[in-house]
Amino acid sequence: MKFENLKLGMCDSISKTITGKDVDSFAEISLDTNPIHLNEEYASKTIFKKRIAHGILTTGLISAVLGTKLPGEGAIYLSQDIKFLAPVYLNDTITATVKIIELNEEKRKVTVSTICTNQEGKEVLSGKAILLQKF
């Protein structure tokens, strides 16, 4: 979307169910093979009691919204502040939502709030991202 068409308060989201295959593939790509993500027996002995998804895998859903929906094509990710609030378990459906909270016309920067919630509406991640919108 062109910078000129962006407005404060604009919001968009994307949802995905996080599967065991997603977590396994992410571990292979990222090289993060922490057994909390991959080994059910190991995970059962932790505070989570079962496997959890990588936090950065969840953050990737935010990137998907930013790059494909809002602001979309032409967005360049500059920074992301993240707070991980709750675990994401296998087969949780996560909705990543971004909302424009600041526009800097001179520098063509867009600041958005970033929130991920699970299927129960519980926030699992929150933060803020800054993007450069070149188009």
MIDOTI-563782 format. One record per residue: residue number from 0; residue in one letter; x, z, y of N, C-alpha, C in turn; chain. Coordinates in nm, 4 decimals, always signed. Example, Ala and Ser with C-alpha at 12.3 -4.5 7.8 and 13.67 -1.06 7.14 Angstrom:
2
- pos/code/n_c1/n_c3/n_c2/ca_c1/ca_c3/ca_c2/c_c1/c_c3/c_c2/unit
- 0/A/+1.3190/+0.7800/-0.5690/+1.2300/+0.7800/-0.4500/+1.3200/+0.7800/-0.3300/A
- 1/S/+1.2850/+0.7080/-0.2250/+1.3670/+0.7140/-0.1060/+1.2900/+0.7870/+0.0030/A
***
This chain:
135
- pos/code/n_c1/n_c3/n_c2/ca_c1/ca_c3/ca_c2/c_c1/c_c3/c_c2/unit
- 0/M/+0.0845/+0.0000/-0.1181/+0.0000/+0.0000/+0.0000/+0.0889/+0.0000/+0.1241/A
- 1/K/+0.0512/-0.0745/+0.2236/+0.1295/-0.0788/+0.3471/+0.1243/+0.0562/+0.4175/A
- 2/F/+0.2360/+0.0920/+0.4788/+0.2451/+0.2195/+0.5495/+0.1307/+0.2332/+0.6495/A
- 3/E/+0.1011/+0.1250/+0.7190/-0.0021/+0.1270/+0.8236/-0.1401/+0.1621/+0.7691/A
- 4/N/-0.1622/+0.1425/+0.6405/-0.2926/+0.1712/+0.5794/-0.3028/+0.3133/+0.5232/A
- 5/L/-0.1907/+0.3867/+0.5239/-0.1916/+0.5234/+0.4724/-0.2528/+0.6183/+0.5740/A
- 6/K/-0.3253/+0.7182/+0.5248/-0.3914/+0.8159/+0.6109/-0.3721/+0.9553/+0.5525/A
- 7/L/-0.3645/+1.0546/+0.6406/-0.3599/+1.1936/+0.5958/-0.4818/+1.2232/+0.5089/A
- 8/G/-0.4598/+1.2972/+0.4024/-0.5691/+1.3359/+0.3146/-0.5967/+1.2393/+0.2004/A
- 9/M/-0.5397/+1.1181/+0.2069/-0.5589/+1.0250/+0.0950/-0.5050/+1.0893/-0.0322/A
- 10/C/-0.5738/+1.0625/-0.1430/-0.5436/+1.1305/-0.2685/-0.5641/+1.0325/-0.3834/A
- 11/D/-0.4814/+1.0458/-0.4882/-0.5018/+0.9664/-0.6096/-0.4414/+1.0414/-0.7274/A
- 12/S/-0.4774/+1.0002/-0.8479/-0.4296/+1.0724/-0.9660/-0.4212/+0.9795/-1.0861/A
- 13/I/-0.3586/+1.0332/-1.1896/-0.3470/+0.9650/-1.3186/-0.3520/+1.0735/-1.4257/A
- 14/S/-0.4081/+1.0403/-1.5416/-0.4166/+1.1377/-1.6510/-0.3568/+1.0796/-1.7783/A
- 15/K/-0.3002/+1.1690/-1.8586/-0.2418/+1.1286/-1.9866/-0.2437/+1.2474/-2.0815/A
- 16/T/-0.2754/+1.2201/-2.2075/-0.2625/+1.3209/-2.3111/-0.1198/+1.3144/-2.3643/A
- 17/I/-0.0516/+1.4277/-2.3625/+0.0881/+1.4362/-2.4039/+0.0932/+1.4601/-2.5552/A
- 18/T/+0.1470/+1.3652/-2.6276/+0.1510/+1.3737/-2.7740/+0.2889/+1.4178/-2.8229/A
- 19/G/+0.2942/+1.4525/-2.9488/+0.4221/+1.4842/-3.0109/+0.5169/+1.3659/-3.0048/A
- 20/K/+0.4638/+1.2460/-3.0214/+0.5467/+1.1250/-3.0124/+0.6063/+1.1114/-2.8727/A
- 21/D/+0.5271/+1.1416/-2.7690/+0.5784/+1.1365/-2.6308/+0.6968/+1.2315/-2.6144/A
- 22/V/+0.6806/+1.3538/-2.6641/+0.7853/+1.4553/-2.6504/+0.9099/+1.4143/-2.7289/A
- 23/D/+0.8906/+1.3661/-2.8508/+1.0036/+1.3223/-2.9326/+1.0781/+1.2065/-2.8652/A
- 24/S/+1.0040/+1.1105/-2.8121/+1.0662/+0.9957/-2.7443/+1.1415/+1.0406/-2.6190/A
- 25/F/+1.0818/+1.1320/-2.5432/+1.1474/+1.1805/-2.4229/+1.2767/+1.2536/-2.4580/A
- 26/A/+1.2753/+1.3317/-2.5655/+1.3955/+1.4027/-2.6094/+1.5060/+1.3033/-2.6448/A
- 27/E/+1.4685/+1.1960/-2.7107/+1.5665/+1.0943/-2.7484/+1.6252/+1.0250/-2.6251/A
- 28/I/+1.5408/+0.9906/-2.5304/+1.5863/+0.9210/-2.4094/+1.6688/+1.0129/-2.3191/A
- 29/S/+1.6217/+1.1360/-2.3008/+1.6851/+1.2281/-2.2052/+1.8031/+1.3050/-2.2649/A
- 30/L/+1.8116/+1.3073/-2.3960/+1.9117/+1.3868/-2.4694/+1.8843/+1.5365/-2.4634/A
- 31/D/+1.7664/+1.5761/-2.4148/+1.7264/+1.7171/-2.4132/+1.6585/+1.7475/-2.5460/A
- 32/T/+1.7367/+1.7963/-2.6410/+1.6855/+1.8233/-2.7745/+1.6642/+1.9731/-2.7991/A
- 33/N/+1.6356/+2.0462/-2.6924/+1.6047/+2.1880/-2.7053/+1.4961/+2.2037/-2.8122/A
- 34/P/+1.5182/+2.2890/-2.9123/+1.4198/+2.3016/-3.0209/+1.2831/+2.3537/-2.9769/A
- 35/I/+1.2707/+2.4105/-2.8604/+1.1394/+2.4532/-2.8100/+1.0452/+2.3324/-2.7975/A
- 36/H/+1.1054/+2.2143/-2.7805/+1.0264/+2.0916/-2.7676/+1.0065/+2.0193/-2.9006/A
- 37/L/+1.0959/+2.0415/-2.9957/+1.1004/+1.9564/-3.1140/+1.0736/+2.0258/-3.2474/A
- 38/N/+1.0888/+2.1570/-3.2526/+1.0834/+2.2272/-3.3799/+0.9715/+2.3314/-3.3773/A
- 39/E/+0.8671/+2.3043/-3.4526/+0.7495/+2.3932/-3.4535/+0.7855/+2.5340/-3.5013/A
- 40/E/+0.8689/+2.5443/-3.6039/+0.9075/+2.6759/-3.6561/+0.9845/+2.7555/-3.5508/A
- 41/Y/+1.0797/+2.6914/-3.4868/+1.1562/+2.7571/-3.3795/+1.0617/+2.7995/-3.2666/A
- 42/A/+0.9772/+2.7061/-3.2233/+0.8865/+2.7332/-3.1113/+0.7904/+2.8470/-3.1422/A
- 43/S/+0.7527/+2.8622/-3.2683/+0.6574/+2.9681/-3.3057/+0.7138/+3.1077/-3.2802/A
- 44/K/+0.8454/+3.1179/-3.2696/+0.9104/+3.2478/-3.2471/+0.9383/+3.2748/-3.0990/A
- 45/T/+0.8929/+3.1857/-3.0128/+0.9144/+3.2022/-2.8686/+0.7884/+3.2570/-2.8019/A
- 46/I/+0.7980/+3.2823/-2.6733/+0.6809/+3.3318/-2.5990/+0.5666/+3.2298/-2.5965/A
- 47/F/+0.5976/+3.1022/-2.6222/+0.4953/+2.9979/-2.6171/+0.4184/+2.9837/-2.7484/A
- 48/K/+0.4784/+3.0285/-2.8586/+0.4169/+3.0296/-2.9915/+0.4009/+2.8919/-3.0554/A
- 49/K/+0.4271/+2.7857/-2.9804/+0.4235/+2.6499/-3.0357/+0.5034/+2.5570/-2.9446/A
- 50/R/+0.5251/+2.4344/-2.9916/+0.6040/+2.3378/-2.9152/+0.5438/+2.3137/-2.7770/A
- 51/I/+0.6324/+2.2930/-2.6813/+0.5895/+2.2576/-2.5463/+0.6587/+2.1282/-2.5038/A
- 52/A/+0.5964/+2.0588/-2.4111/+0.6539/+1.9364/-2.3549/+0.7634/+1.9728/-2.2543/A
- 53/H/+0.8555/+1.8828/-2.2365/+0.9577/+1.8987/-2.1332/+0.8891/+1.9004/-1.9962/A
- 54/G/+0.9342/+1.9893/-1.9088/+0.8776/+1.9934/-1.7743/+0.8949/+1.8621/-1.6997/A
- 55/I/+1.0097/+1.7995/-1.7183/+1.0359/+1.6743/-1.6469/+0.9501/+1.5604/-1.7007/A
- 56/L/+0.9089/+1.5677/-1.8254/+0.8143/+1.4689/-1.8783/+0.6835/+1.4771/-1.7999/A
- 57/T/+0.6377/+1.5981/-1.7750/+0.5168/+1.6179/-1.6941/+0.5367/+1.5642/-1.5530/A
- 58/T/+0.6533/+1.5898/-1.4962/+0.6841/+1.5413/-1.3613/+0.6800/+1.3886/-1.3550/A
- 59/G/+0.7115/+1.3245/-1.4652/+0.7065/+1.1784/-1.4693/+0.5686/+1.1234/-1.4377/A
- 60/L/+0.4645/+1.1998/-1.4650/+0.3297/+1.1537/-1.4310/+0.3109/+1.1450/-1.2801/A
- 61/I/+0.3764/+1.2356/-1.2078/+0.3712/+1.2283/-1.0617/+0.4363/+1.0982/-1.0154/A
- 62/S/+0.5514/+1.0677/-1.0713/+0.6205/+0.9436/-1.0380/+0.5305/+0.8227/-1.0644/A
- 63/A/+0.4536/+0.8285/-1.1730/+0.3623/+0.7184/-1.2051/+0.2572/+0.6993/-1.0957/A
- 64/V/+0.2013/+0.8087/-1.0455/+0.1023/+0.7982/-0.9372/+0.1685/+0.7392/-0.8125/A
- 65/L/+0.2848/+0.7944/-0.7771/+0.3525/+0.7506/-0.6547/+0.3916/+0.6036/-0.6592/A
- 66/G/+0.4367/+0.5574/-0.7730/+0.4855/+0.4199/-0.7830/+0.3786/+0.3157/-0.8074/A
- 67/T/+0.2621/+0.3592/-0.8590/+0.1603/+0.2596/-0.8944/+0.0286/+0.2731/-0.8178/A
- 68/K/+0.0051/+0.3902/-0.7588/-0.1248/+0.4117/-0.6943/-0.1124/+0.4515/-0.5475/A
- 69/L/-0.0491/+0.5640/-0.5192/-0.0411/+0.6151/-0.3821/+0.0960/+0.6756/-0.3558/A
- 70/P/+0.1769/+0.6226/-0.2684/+0.1493/+0.5042/-0.1877/+0.1629/+0.3730/-0.2628/A
- 71/G/+0.2176/+0.3742/-0.3843/+0.2203/+0.2532/-0.4663/+0.3431/+0.1672/-0.4417/A
- 72/E/+0.3246/+0.0381/-0.4616/+0.4343/-0.0576/-0.4516/+0.5128/-0.0391/-0.3215/A
- 73/G/+0.6427/-0.0386/-0.3345/+0.7293/-0.0221/-0.2179/+0.7704/+0.1207/-0.1905/A
- 74/A/+0.7136/+0.2162/-0.2651/+0.7483/+0.3567/-0.2444/+0.8847/+0.3863/-0.3062/A
- 75/I/+0.9680/+0.4543/-0.2307/+1.0992/+0.4960/-0.2785/+1.1010/+0.6483/-0.2769/A
- 76/Y/+1.1177/+0.7066/-0.3943/+1.1179/+0.8515/-0.4142/+1.2447/+0.9089/-0.3513/A
- 77/L/+1.2332/+0.9958/-0.2517/+1.3490/+1.0572/-0.1878/+1.3762/+1.1984/-0.2371/A
- 78/S/+1.2705/+1.2767/-0.2555/+1.2907/+1.4145/-0.3023/+1.1631/+1.4679/-0.3643/A
- 79/Q/+1.1808/+1.5728/-0.4457/+1.0675/+1.6390/-0.5101/+1.1014/+1.7868/-0.5259/A
- 80/D/+1.0179/+1.8738/-0.4708/+1.0256/+2.0174/-0.4966/+0.9222/+2.0467/-0.6043/A
- 81/I/+0.9623/+2.1237/-0.7050/+0.8733/+2.1488/-0.8191/+0.8729/+2.2975/-0.8536/A
- 82/K/+0.7545/+2.3474/-0.8851/+0.7395/+2.4789/-0.9453/+0.6635/+2.4582/-1.0755/A
- 83/F/+0.7255/+2.4993/-1.1862/+0.6596/+2.4926/-1.3158/+0.5809/+2.6220/-1.3334/A
- 84/L/+0.4502/+2.6092/-1.3465/+0.3613/+2.7257/-1.3446/+0.3100/+2.7675/-1.4817/A
- 85/A/+0.3013/+2.6728/-1.5729/+0.2493/+2.7029/-1.7069/+0.2999/+2.5962/-1.8033/A
- 86/P/+0.3081/+2.6299/-1.9311/+0.3569/+2.5308/-2.0272/+0.2560/+2.4193/-2.0507/A
- 87/V/+0.3088/+2.3041/-2.0899/+0.2265/+2.1928/-2.1349/+0.2477/+2.1827/-2.2858/A
- 88/Y/+0.1401/+2.1995/-2.3592/+0.1454/+2.1950/-2.5047/+0.1138/+2.0542/-2.5538/A
- 89/L/+0.1539/+2.0254/-2.6764/+0.1204/+1.8966/-2.7356/-0.0312/+1.8809/-2.7374/A
- 90/N/-0.0755/+1.7607/-2.7048/-0.2170/+1.7223/-2.6989/-0.2914/+1.7767/-2.5782/A
- 91/D/-0.2203/+1.8377/-2.4827/-0.2822/+1.8696/-2.3532/-0.3008/+1.7398/-2.2758/A
- 92/T/-0.4114/+1.7301/-2.2056/-0.4334/+1.6168/-2.1154/-0.3975/+1.6630/-1.9756/A
- 93/I/-0.2975/+1.5981/-1.9184/-0.2453/+1.6371/-1.7879/-0.2901/+1.5358/-1.6830/A
- 94/T/-0.3400/+1.5882/-1.5720/-0.3764/+1.5043/-1.4585/-0.2805/+1.5348/-1.3451/A
- 95/A/-0.2087/+1.4319/-1.3024/-0.1169/+1.4424/-1.1885/-0.1898/+1.3895/-1.0655/A
- 96/T/-0.1919/+1.4712/-0.9605/-0.2621/+1.4351/-0.8379/-0.1665/+1.4467/-0.7198/A
- 97/V/-0.1675/+1.3455/-0.6347/-0.0891/+1.3498/-0.5112/-0.1839/+1.3337/-0.3931/A
- 98/K/-0.1488/+1.4020/-0.2842/-0.2300/+1.3968/-0.1626/-0.1367/+1.3869/-0.0432/A
- 99/I/-0.1622/+1.2923/+0.0448/-0.0782/+1.2749/+0.1636/-0.1016/+1.3905/+0.2592/A
- 100/I/+0.0083/+1.4610/+0.2932/-0.0026/+1.5753/+0.3834/+0.0751/+1.5544/+0.5139/A
- 101/E/+0.1591/+1.4507/+0.5176/+0.2337/+1.4227/+0.6399/+0.2785/+1.2774/+0.6402/A
- 102/L/+0.2710/+1.2149/+0.7569/+0.3190/+1.0783/+0.7753/+0.4146/+1.0766/+0.8932/A
- 103/N/+0.5337/+1.0224/+0.8722/+0.6320/+1.0069/+0.9793/+0.6465/+0.8575/+1.0050/A
- 104/E/+0.5736/+0.8094/+1.1045/+0.5686/+0.6665/+1.1327/+0.7058/+0.6115/+1.1709/A
- 105/E/+0.7795/+0.6863/+1.2524/+0.9108/+0.6400/+1.2994/+1.0069/+0.6142/+1.1832/A
- 106/K/+1.0094/+0.7054/+1.0866/+1.1011/+0.6924/+0.9724/+1.0333/+0.6317/+0.8494/A
- 107/R/+0.9016/+0.6042/+0.8595/+0.8226/+0.5471/+0.7497/+0.8279/+0.6372/+0.6263/A
- 108/K/+0.8245/+0.7675/+0.6495/+0.8268/+0.8639/+0.5403/+0.6867/+0.9199/+0.5167/A
- 109/V/+0.6583/+0.9402/+0.3903/+0.5301/+0.9938/+0.3468/+0.5580/+1.1229/+0.2696/A
- 110/T/+0.4943/+1.2322/+0.3082/+0.5063/+1.3583/+0.2352/+0.3740/+1.3830/+0.1643/A
- 111/V/+0.3839/+1.4152/+0.0360/+0.2638/+1.4386/-0.0442/+0.2738/+1.5723/-0.1170/A
- 112/S/+0.1590/+1.6362/-0.1350/+0.1539/+1.7495/-0.2268/+0.1426/+1.6902/-0.3667/A
- 113/T/+0.1999/+1.7597/-0.4644/+0.1976/+1.7122/-0.6028/+0.1498/+1.8258/-0.6917/A
- 114/I/+0.0461/+1.7986/-0.7683/-0.0107/+1.9005/-0.8559/-0.0410/+1.8369/-0.9913/A
- 115/C/-0.0079/+1.9081/-1.0983/-0.0487/+1.8675/-1.2325/-0.1354/+1.9775/-1.2912/A
- 116/T/-0.2485/+1.9386/-1.3480/-0.3392/+2.0329/-1.4118/-0.3638/+1.9896/-1.5564/A
- 117/N/-0.3982/+2.0874/-1.6399/-0.4321/+2.0521/-1.7782/-0.5829/+2.0299/-1.7901/A
- 118/Q/-0.6281/+2.0048/-1.9109/-0.7686/+1.9723/-1.9364/-0.8630/+2.0864/-1.9006/A
- 119/E/-0.8102/+2.2059/-1.8840/-0.8931/+2.3210/-1.8448/-0.8916/+2.3433/-1.6939/A
- 120/G/-0.8212/+2.2567/-1.6211/-0.8118/+2.2703/-1.4761/-0.7032/+2.3659/-1.4302/A
- 121/K/-0.6233/+2.4175/-1.5231/-0.5160/+2.5099/-1.4885/-0.3964/+2.4323/-1.4339/A
- 122/E/-0.3425/+2.4787/-1.3207/-0.2230/+2.4164/-1.2645/-0.1032/+2.4477/-1.3523/A
- 123/V/-0.0330/+2.3434/-1.3945/+0.0879/+2.3616/-1.4745/+0.2126/+2.3311/-1.3930/A
- 124/L/+0.1949/+2.2645/-1.2808/+0.3063/+2.2259/-1.1947/+0.2522/+2.2047/-1.0541/A
- 125/S/+0.3314/+2.2459/-0.9541/+0.2949/+2.2141/-0.8160/+0.4219/+2.1863/-0.7375/A
- 126/G/+0.4062/+2.1154/-0.6290/+0.5225/+2.0844/-0.5474/+0.4898/+1.9939/-0.4309/A
- 127/K/+0.5954/+1.9322/-0.3823/+0.5854/+1.8438/-0.2671/+0.6908/+1.7350/-0.2836/A
- 128/A/+0.6551/+1.6121/-0.2513/+0.7483/+1.5000/-0.2609/+0.7555/+1.4276/-0.1263/A
- 129/I/+0.8711/+1.3679/-0.1019/+0.8905/+1.2849/+0.0173/+0.9303/+1.1460/-0.0304/A
- 130/L/+0.8649/+1.0468/+0.0287/+0.8895/+0.9084/-0.0072/+0.9160/+0.8248/+0.1160/A
- 131/L/+0.9865/+0.7175/+0.0955/+1.0079/+0.6184/+0.1992/+0.9202/+0.5000/+0.1611/A
- 132/Q/+0.8374/+0.4535/+0.2525/+0.7501/+0.3405/+0.2275/+0.8007/+0.2221/+0.3077/A
- 133/K/+0.8700/+0.1310/+0.2430/+0.9366/+0.0201/+0.3100/+0.8428/-0.0912/+0.3535/A
- 134/F/+0.7285/-0.1052/+0.2885/+0.6395/-0.2165/+0.3217/+0.5306/-0.1740/+0.4161/A
***
